[in-house]
Amino acid sequence: MIPSNEYQEALSNATAFKQENPEEKTTAAAQIYQVNDSTVRTVLLRERQRQAKPATSHGGYNKILSEVQVEAIYKYVEDSYLSRYGATKSMVYAVVGCLRANQLLPKLPLTMR
């Protein structure tokens, strides 16, 4: 068994060989450097995908509240805890619904999902 750092070096050499010689098959590059050919294919595929679509951060599609609203909910839960009521899931759900309804541009009501 090849130690991990030697295997990583052999894998990078195989992928470099394949990129320099696109007419060669992936299996040939894997056999030359004694690595798994499916691993070489996977590394090359991921590099192509990374180059084709650069990673962009859109902030996620599941953002329901702004940071200020999240802080307000934390404060509500803390105040509820300190007054010995606790905060149930339905209470927090109601608060989120009120915050969303009172926005400048009201949004659709939440679902329990």
C-alpha positions as CSV (number, residue, x, y, z in Angstrom):
1,M,0.0,0.0,0.0
2,I,1.3,3.4,-1.0
3,P,1.3,6.0,1.9
4,S,-1.2,8.8,1.4
5,N,1.2,11.6,0.5
6,E,2.9,9.5,-2.1
7,Y,-0.4,8.4,-3.5
8,Q,-1.6,12.1,-3.7
9,E,1.6,13.0,-5.5
10,A,1.2,10.1,-7.9
11,L,-2.4,11.1,-8.5
12,S,-1.4,14.7,-9.2
13,N,1.3,13.4,-11.6
14,A,-1.3,11.2,-13.4
15,T,-3.8,14.1,-13.8
16,A,-1.0,16.4,-15.0
17,F,0.0,13.7,-17.5
18,K,-3.5,13.3,-18.8
19,Q,-4.0,17.1,-19.1
20,E,-0.7,17.4,-21.1
21,N,-1.6,14.4,-23.3
22,P,-5.3,14.6,-24.0
23,E,-5.1,12.0,-26.7
24,E,-4.0,9.4,-24.1
25,K,-6.6,7.4,-22.1
26,T,-7.1,7.9,-18.4
27,T,-6.3,4.3,-17.9
28,A,-2.9,4.7,-19.4
29,A,-2.1,7.7,-17.1
30,A,-3.3,5.7,-14.1
31,Q,-1.2,2.6,-15.0
32,I,1.9,4.7,-15.5
33,Y,1.7,6.3,-12.0
34,Q,0.0,3.2,-10.4
35,V,-3.2,4.9,-9.2
36,N,-6.8,4.0,-9.6
37,D,-8.1,5.1,-13.0
38,S,-11.6,6.0,-11.7
39,T,-10.0,8.3,-9.2
40,V,-8.0,10.1,-12.0
41,R,-11.3,10.4,-14.0
42,T,-13.1,11.9,-10.9
43,V,-10.3,14.4,-10.2
44,L,-10.3,15.5,-13.9
45,L,-14.1,15.8,-13.9
46,R,-14.1,17.9,-10.8
47,E,-11.4,20.2,-12.2
48,R,-13.4,20.7,-15.4
49,Q,-16.6,21.4,-13.4
50,R,-14.7,23.9,-11.2
51,Q,-13.4,25.7,-14.2
52,A,-16.7,25.7,-16.1
53,K,-18.7,27.0,-13.2
54,P,-16.9,29.1,-10.6
55,A,-18.2,28.9,-7.1
56,T,-20.4,31.9,-6.4
57,S,-22.1,32.6,-3.1
58,H,-25.6,33.8,-3.5
59,G,-26.4,33.6,0.2
60,G,-28.6,30.6,-0.2
61,Y,-32.2,30.3,-1.4
62,N,-33.6,29.5,2.0
63,K,-32.9,32.8,3.7
64,I,-36.1,33.7,5.4
65,L,-35.0,36.5,7.7
66,S,-32.4,39.2,7.7
67,E,-29.6,39.2,10.3
68,V,-31.4,41.9,12.3
69,Q,-34.6,39.8,12.4
70,V,-32.7,36.7,13.5
71,E,-31.1,38.7,16.4
72,A,-34.6,39.9,17.3
73,I,-35.8,36.3,17.5
74,Y,-32.9,35.3,19.7
75,K,-33.7,38.2,22.0
76,Y,-37.4,37.2,22.1
77,V,-36.4,33.6,23.0
78,E,-34.0,34.8,25.7
79,D,-36.6,37.2,27.2
80,S,-39.1,34.4,27.2
81,Y,-36.7,32.0,28.9
82,L,-35.8,34.6,31.5
83,S,-39.5,35.2,32.3
84,R,-39.8,31.4,32.8
85,Y,-42.2,30.8,29.9
86,G,-39.7,29.1,27.5
87,A,-40.2,29.4,23.7
88,T,-42.0,26.6,21.9
89,K,-41.6,25.9,18.2
90,S,-45.1,27.3,17.5
91,M,-44.2,30.5,19.4
92,V,-41.1,31.1,17.4
93,Y,-43.0,30.2,14.2
94,A,-45.6,32.9,15.1
95,V,-42.8,35.5,15.7
96,V,-41.3,34.7,12.3
97,G,-44.7,35.0,10.7
98,C,-45.2,38.4,12.3
99,L,-41.7,39.7,11.3
100,R,-42.3,38.6,7.7
101,A,-45.8,40.2,7.6
102,N,-44.4,43.5,8.9
103,Q,-41.7,43.8,6.3
104,L,-41.8,46.7,3.8
105,L,-42.5,44.2,1.1
106,P,-44.7,41.5,2.7
107,K,-43.8,38.0,1.8
108,L,-45.9,34.9,1.5
109,P,-46.8,33.2,4.8
110,L,-44.5,30.4,6.0
111,T,-45.2,26.8,5.9
112,M,-44.3,24.5,8.8
113,R,-41.8,22.8,6.6
